[in-house]
Amino acid sequence: MRITSITRVGFMIGAFAMAGDLQAADAAPHSMTGCLHAGSAAGSYELTDLGLADGPKSVIIADSSVDLTGHVGHKVELTGTTVKGADDAAHTMSISAMKHLAATCP
């Protein structure tokens, strides 16, 4: 009985550690390239035309430490982390860096 309880506690600790690792992996910075558009709400943005066969078709920008205003309609590479958005099905990011690639979108 005592061994079973110790085993259960060990298993639970391992499961929590693995869940923490998965959350940390989701929070890892990554980059997405596409066309920057103004969102439906004032001051909001969306990245479209990602050119991915699989994966998201667009990225909702939750917030940004970079001023994106002058880059609407441009092809950009945005770097940031995935965050929980209002729509669980949408890929939503918090942006920490931007690289301007072209003055027009394809």
Buried (B, 14 or more C-beta within 10 A) or exposed (E): EEEEEEEEEEEEEEEEEEEEEEEEEEEEEEEBBBBBBBEEEEEBBBBEBBEEEEEBEBBBBBBBEBEBEEBBEBBBBBBBBBBEBEEEEBBBBBBBEBEEBEEEBE
